[in-house]
Amino acid sequence: MITGHQSWVFKSKPVILGSCAVGGPFEAKGAIKEDFDILHQDIWVGQDSFEKAEKKILEEACQLAIKKSNIKKDKIQFFVSGDLMNQIITSSFTARTLGIPYFGVFGACSSSMEGLALASLMVESKAAQYVITGTSSHNSSAEKQFRYPTEYGSQKPPTAQWTVTGAGAAVIGHEGQGPRVTSATIGKVIDMGISDPFNMGAAMAPAAVDTIEAHFRDFNIEPSYYDVIATGDLGKVGHKIASNLFEEHGFKMPSNIFTDCGKIIYEEDQPVFAGGSGCGCSAVVTYGHFLKRMLKGELKRILIVATGALMSPMSYQQKESIPSVAHAVSIEI
């Protein structure tokens, strides 16, 4: 099970039986719009608050993932989820709707792969036969909590990113057909002293590099083993920093396979500053775009490295820097 210092190998290869990606109106105009299961044209999703809208899209993602898995809901033993809202209310209220025993996790935007790693560990260890994991974010609810309400109209620097309105979920099982989770590397919290909440890519890049290097050290393999290595939401700025750090460390990372979900999700002409971000970013790109490419035979092995900035409005106001973490999960078919 444990491999090297901080990695798990899943010998039973838990299978992703069903997954779902839900997006909002900005994502419906993005570069991977065809890979979503549900797209909403209303940022409110028919609700009377942005927080309720986020809960609605996570509920939809979970319910459709369960339907696509062909596993009855009462057969799923656990629900693992986290999000960006205070007290992870999106996940907790979705758990209330689903009625499935619930583990709430918080890894900020790394929650997607943290949840997938833990769900796979449960199945691998026979602590469960079926587990559903998911996460979400909403542009307006995140902006309101972490920066300024959109109505305020504050100006942003080029290093800022656009929080994805999206939710992704996957049902993990001990047997069946589909892409399989083969390993996970759990990241350490890394803090290089960045304190600018409009430059999350720079804050998270060192954590992504640390986890990726640990993954290849623990498994004694080369990056070329994978068809794609994708970080969660470093965006253009963070991705460039990560690439430069690899070069400084003498770590050969092929540029043709190293990418970022925040760079993939939107079109070049969309005004998203440095790219996409949020828990929903890596979730929808993985559970929508990448898994569909795997099922088409375009990809065989992928490594998703979800990145999270572990700050809060209070920590920022108290002039703390931004500690970050990254969790890597490998998926093969």
C-alpha positions in Angstrom: 0.0 0.0 0.0 2.6 2.6 1.1 5.3 3.2 -1.5 8.3 5.4 -0.9 7.7 8.1 1.7 4.3 9.7 0.8 2.6 7.6 -1.8 0.0 4.8 -2.0 -0.2 2.2 -4.6 -3.6 0.7 -5.2 -3.0 -2.9 -6.1 -6.7 -3.7 -6.7 -7.0 -0.7 -9.0 -10.4 0.8 -7.9 -12.5 1.6 -10.9 -14.3 4.9 -11.8 -17.7 3.5 -12.5 -19.4 6.8 -13.4 -18.5 10.5 -13.4 -20.2 13.7 -14.1 -19.1 17.3 -14.9 -21.5 20.3 -14.4 -20.7 23.8 -15.6 -22.1 27.3 -15.7 -22.6 29.9 -18.4 -19.0 30.9 -18.7 -17.9 27.3 -19.0 -20.5 26.7 -21.6 -18.5 29.1 -23.8 -15.2 27.5 -22.9 -12.7 25.2 -24.8 -14.1 21.9 -23.4 -17.8 22.7 -23.4 -18.5 19.4 -25.2 -17.1 17.4 -22.3 -19.7 18.6 -19.7 -22.7 16.5 -18.9 -24.8 19.5 -17.8 -24.3 23.2 -18.6 -26.4 26.0 -17.1 -27.0 29.3 -18.8 -28.2 30.9 -15.6 -25.4 31.7 -13.0 -28.1 31.5 -10.3 -29.2 28.0 -11.4 -32.7 28.9 -10.5 -31.8 29.6 -6.9 -32.0 32.8 -4.8 -28.3 32.9 -3.7 -25.0 31.9 -5.3 -24.3 29.6 -2.4 -27.5 27.7 -3.0 -26.6 27.6 -6.7 -23.3 25.9 -5.9 -25.0 23.4 -3.8 -27.4 22.7 -6.6 -24.7 21.9 -9.2 -22.8 19.6 -6.8 -26.1 17.7 -6.1 -26.6 17.4 -9.9 -23.1 16.1 -10.4 -23.4 13.5 -7.7 -26.8 12.3 -8.7 -25.8 11.9 -12.4 -22.6 10.2 -11.5 -24.5 7.7 -9.5 -27.0 7.2 -12.4 -24.2 6.7 -14.9 -22.4 4.2 -12.6 -25.5 1.9 -12.6 -25.0 1.5 -8.9 -28.0 2.1 -6.7 -27.6 4.9 -4.2 -28.2 2.7 -1.2 -25.2 0.5 -2.3 -22.8 3.5 -1.9 -21.3 3.4 1.6 -19.6 6.8 1.8 -19.6 10.3 0.3 -16.2 12.2 0.4 -16.4 15.9 -0.5 -15.0 19.3 0.1 -15.3 22.9 -1.3 -14.3 26.5 -0.7 -17.2 27.8 1.3 -17.0 28.4 5.0 -17.4 25.2 7.0 -17.6 23.4 3.6 -21.4 24.0 3.5 -21.8 23.1 -0.1 -20.5 19.6 0.5 -22.3 19.2 3.9 -25.7 20.3 2.5 -25.3 18.1 -0.5 -24.6 15.2 1.9 -27.9 16.1 3.6 -29.6 15.7 0.2 -27.9 12.5 -0.8 -28.4 10.7 2.6 -25.0 8.9 2.2 -22.6 8.6 5.2 -20.3 11.6 4.8 -16.6 12.5 5.1 -16.1 16.3 4.8 -12.6 17.2 3.7 -10.9 20.5 3.1 -7.9 20.9 0.9 -9.1 24.1 -0.9 -8.7 23.5 -4.6 -6.8 20.2 -4.0 -10.0 18.7 -2.6 -10.9 17.0 -5.9 -7.8 14.7 -5.8 -7.8 14.5 -2.0 -11.3 13.1 -2.2 -10.4 10.7 -5.0 -7.3 9.4 -3.2 -9.3 8.8 0.0 -12.2 7.2 -1.8 -9.8 4.9 -3.6 -8.0 4.0 -0.4 -11.4 3.0 1.2 -12.1 0.7 -1.7 -8.6 -0.7 -1.8 -8.6 -1.4 1.9 -12.0 -3.0 1.7 -13.4 -0.4 4.1 -16.1 0.1 1.4 -17.3 -1.4 -1.9 -18.6 1.8 -3.4 -17.7 5.4 -2.6 -18.7 8.7 -4.3 -16.4 11.7 -4.2 -17.0 15.2 -5.5 -16.3 18.9 -5.2 -17.5 22.2 -6.6 -16.9 25.9 -6.8 -18.9 28.9 -8.0 -17.4 32.1 -9.4 -19.7 34.5 -7.5 -19.8 32.7 -4.2 -15.9 32.4 -4.1 -15.4 36.0 -5.2 -17.8 37.2 -2.5 -16.0 35.1 0.2 -12.4 35.5 -0.7 -12.1 38.8 -2.5 -14.9 41.3 -3.3 -18.5 40.9 -4.4 -18.7 41.2 -8.2 -21.1 44.1 -7.8 -18.2 46.1 -6.3 -16.5 46.0 -9.7 -12.9 45.9 -8.4 -10.0 45.8 -10.8 -7.8 42.7 -11.0 -4.2 42.3 -12.0 -3.1 39.9 -14.8 -2.0 37.3 -12.3 -5.6 36.9 -11.0 -7.6 33.9 -12.0 -11.3 33.1 -12.8 -13.0 30.8 -10.4 -14.8 28.0 -12.3 -18.5 27.6 -11.8 -18.6 23.9 -11.9 -19.0 20.6 -10.0 -17.5 17.2 -10.6 -18.2 13.8 -9.0 -17.2 10.2 -9.5 -18.3 6.8 -8.1 -15.5 4.5 -7.2 -16.0 0.8 -7.0 -14.1 -2.5 -6.3 -15.0 -4.0 -9.6 -16.5 -3.1 -13.0 -15.5 -1.4 -16.3 -13.8 2.0 -16.6 -10.7 4.0 -15.9 -8.8 2.8 -12.8 -7.1 4.6 -10.0 -3.7 3.1 -9.6 -1.8 5.4 -7.1 -1.8 8.6 -5.1 0.9 10.9 -3.7 -0.1 13.0 -0.7 1.4 16.4 -0.7 3.1 18.4 2.1 2.1 22.0 2.9 4.6 24.3 1.2 4.8 28.1 1.9 7.2 30.3 0.0 5.9 33.5 1.6 3.5 34.6 -1.2 0.7 36.7 0.4 -1.1 38.1 -2.6 -4.6 36.6 -3.0 -4.6 37.7 -6.6 -1.6 35.6 -7.4 -2.6 32.1 -6.3 -0.6 30.4 -9.1 2.6 31.6 -7.7 1.6 30.5 -4.2 0.7 27.0 -5.3 3.3 26.2 -7.9 6.0 25.2 -5.4 3.6 22.7 -3.7 2.7 21.2 -7.1 6.4 20.8 -8.0 7.2 19.2 -4.6 4.4 16.6 -4.9 5.2 15.8 -8.6 8.9 15.2 -7.8 7.9 13.1 -4.8 5.6 11.0 -6.9 8.3 10.1 -9.4 10.8 9.6 -6.6 8.5 7.2 -4.7 7.6 5.2 -7.8 11.0 5.4 -9.5 9.4 6.1 -12.9 9.9 8.9 -15.5 7.4 11.6 -16.4 7.1 10.0 -19.9 5.3 7.1 -18.2 2.2 9.3 -18.5 0.4 10.7 -21.5 -0.7 13.8 -19.5 0.5 15.4 -16.3 -2.0 18.1 -15.3 -1.9 20.4 -12.3 -5.2 21.6 -11.0 -5.4 25.4 -11.2 -2.0 27.0 -11.4 -3.1 29.0 -14.5 -0.6 30.5 -16.9 1.5 32.3 -14.3 1.8 29.3 -11.9 2.4 26.8 -14.7 5.3 28.9 -16.0 6.7 29.1 -12.5 6.4 25.3 -12.0 8.1 24.7 -15.3 11.0 27.0 -14.3 11.3 25.3 -10.9 11.6 21.9 -12.5 14.4 23.2 -14.7 16.2 24.7 -11.7 15.9 21.4 -9.9 17.3 19.5 -12.9 14.0 17.6 -13.2 13.2 16.8 -16.8 9.5 17.6 -17.4 8.4 17.2 -21.0 6.5 20.3 -22.0 4.3 18.3 -24.4 2.7 16.4 -21.6 2.8 18.9 -18.7 -0.3 21.1 -18.6 -2.8 22.7 -16.2 -6.6 22.4 -15.9 -6.9 26.1 -15.5 -5.2 26.6 -18.9 -7.4 24.0 -20.6 -10.9 24.9 -19.5 -11.4 28.3 -21.2 -10.9 29.7 -24.7 -7.9 32.0 -25.3 -10.2 35.0 -25.9 -12.3 34.6 -22.7 -11.4 37.3 -20.1 -10.1 34.9 -17.4 -6.9 36.7 -16.7 -4.3 34.0 -15.9 -6.8 31.1 -16.3 -9.3 29.0 -14.4 -9.2 28.2 -10.7 -11.4 26.8 -7.9 -12.2 23.3 -6.7 -14.5 22.8 -9.7 -11.6 23.5 -12.1 -9.6 20.2 -11.7 -12.9 18.3 -11.0 -14.7 19.1 -14.2 -11.6 18.9 -16.4 -10.7 15.5 -14.9 -14.2 13.9 -14.6 -15.3 15.4 -17.8 -12.6 16.2 -20.3 -9.8 13.7 -19.4 -12.0 10.7 -18.6 -13.9 11.1 -21.8 -10.6 11.2 -23.7 -9.5 8.0 -21.9 -12.7 6.2 -22.8 -12.2 7.2 -26.4 -8.7 5.7 -26.4 -6.9 9.0 -26.7 -5.2 8.7 -23.3 -4.0 5.6 -21.4 -2.3 7.1 -18.3 -2.8 10.4 -16.6 -1.5 12.1 -13.5 -3.8 14.8 -12.0 -2.1 17.0 -9.4 -4.8 19.2 -7.8 -3.4 22.3 -6.1 -4.9 24.1 -3.1 -4.2 27.5 -1.4 -4.9 26.9 2.3 -5.7 30.5 3.2 -8.9 32.2 4.5 -10.1 35.8 4.5 -9.1 36.0 8.2 -5.6 34.7 7.7 -5.2 37.2 4.8 -6.5 40.1 7.0 -4.0 39.0 9.7 -1.2 39.4 7.0 -0.4 35.7 6.9 1.3 34.2 3.8 -0.5 31.6 1.7 0.5 27.9 2.5 -0.4 25.5 -0.3 -0.7 21.8 -0.9 -1.0 19.5 -3.9 -2.3 15.9 -4.1 -1.5 13.7 -7.1 -3.7 10.8 -8.3 -2.8 8.5 -11.3 -5.6 7.1 -13.5 -5.1 4.4 -16.1 -7.2 2.5 -18.5 
